[in-house]
Amino acid sequence: MEAFEAARDLNITTIGLTGRGGGKMAPLSDILIAVPHKFASHIQEAHIVIGHLICAIVEESLCSPRQ
């Protein structure tokens, strides 16, 4: 939570990966991805996939040749 508060003070955009509802991280996240499930294991599995997708999008935008 302190990292998200520090990011806000530094005007850094944050992405919060949470479970259903977002919890304490919801109001501190600029982008909130809340997995709507009640089991932590399922939420964590979804977070793994989401993390890989974010990495793929970043790699595509930074490493693709410009046309």
Phi, psi and omega per residue, in radians:
M1 nan -0.664 3.140
E2 -1.122 -0.613 3.110
A3 -1.120 -0.709 3.124
F4 -1.186 -0.658 3.084
E5 -1.149 -0.717 3.104
A6 -1.135 -0.706 3.110
A7 -1.072 -0.717 3.111
R8 -1.084 -0.751 3.120
D9 -1.082 -0.537 -3.123
L10 -1.651 0.099 3.140
N11 1.055 0.687 3.105
I12 -1.749 2.294 3.128
T13 -1.231 2.359 -3.135
T14 -2.064 2.599 3.050
I15 -2.124 2.091 3.133
G16 -1.760 2.213 3.029
L17 -1.835 2.039 -3.060
T18 -2.400 -3.113 2.986
G19 -1.630 -2.902 -3.078
R20 -0.942 2.230 3.072
G21 1.602 -0.488 3.081
G22 1.592 -0.420 3.117
G23 1.005 -2.570 -3.092
K24 -1.186 -0.373 -3.108
M25 -1.347 -0.402 -3.055
A26 -0.951 -0.879 -3.102
P27 -1.262 -0.245 -3.127
L28 -1.686 -0.143 -3.083
S29 -1.631 2.302 3.024
D30 -1.275 -0.691 3.062
I31 -2.159 2.120 -3.135
L32 -1.950 2.163 3.043
I33 -1.979 1.735 -3.093
A34 -1.831 2.014 -3.138
V35 -1.381 2.071 -3.032
P36 -1.428 1.231 3.120
H37 -2.443 2.708 -3.097
K38 -1.649 -0.274 -3.119
F39 -1.687 2.198 -3.105
A40 -1.021 -0.653 -3.119
S41 -1.095 -0.681 3.125
H42 -1.228 -0.669 3.100
I43 -1.099 -0.789 3.137
Q44 -1.112 -0.688 3.088
E45 -1.081 -0.737 3.103
A46 -1.137 -0.678 3.122
H47 -1.088 -0.643 3.098
I48 -1.059 -0.840 3.134
V49 -1.083 -0.788 -3.130
I50 -1.075 -0.737 3.101
G51 -1.049 -0.751 3.108
H52 -1.131 -0.686 3.116
L53 -1.138 -0.733 3.101
I54 -1.076 -0.772 3.116
C55 -1.065 -0.749 3.138
A56 -1.090 -0.725 3.128
I57 -1.131 -0.764 3.129
V58 -1.116 -0.820 3.122
E59 -1.033 -0.753 3.138
E60 -1.077 -0.745 -3.089
S61 -1.296 -0.503 -3.084
L62 -1.648 -0.496 -2.979
C63 -1.901 -0.147 -3.134
S64 -1.354 2.471 3.078
P65 -1.120 2.404 3.127
R66 -1.351 2.445 3.124
Q67 -1.918 nan nan
